[in-house]
């Protein structure tokens, strides 16, 4: 019983880590996109 609980906790932690890093990547990607659009607007 104890092992399965530990495994569940570990999996949940990994899941949260993955979600957090995905969110960071998304924000970073959005920033890059916005910067590109901003520089295009400046050029035009």
Number of C-alpha atoms within 10 A of each C-alpha: 5 7 8 9 10 11 11 12 12 12 12 12 12 12 11 12 12 12 12 12 11 12 12 12 12 12 12 12 12 12 12 12 12 12 12 12 12 12 11 10 9 8 7 6
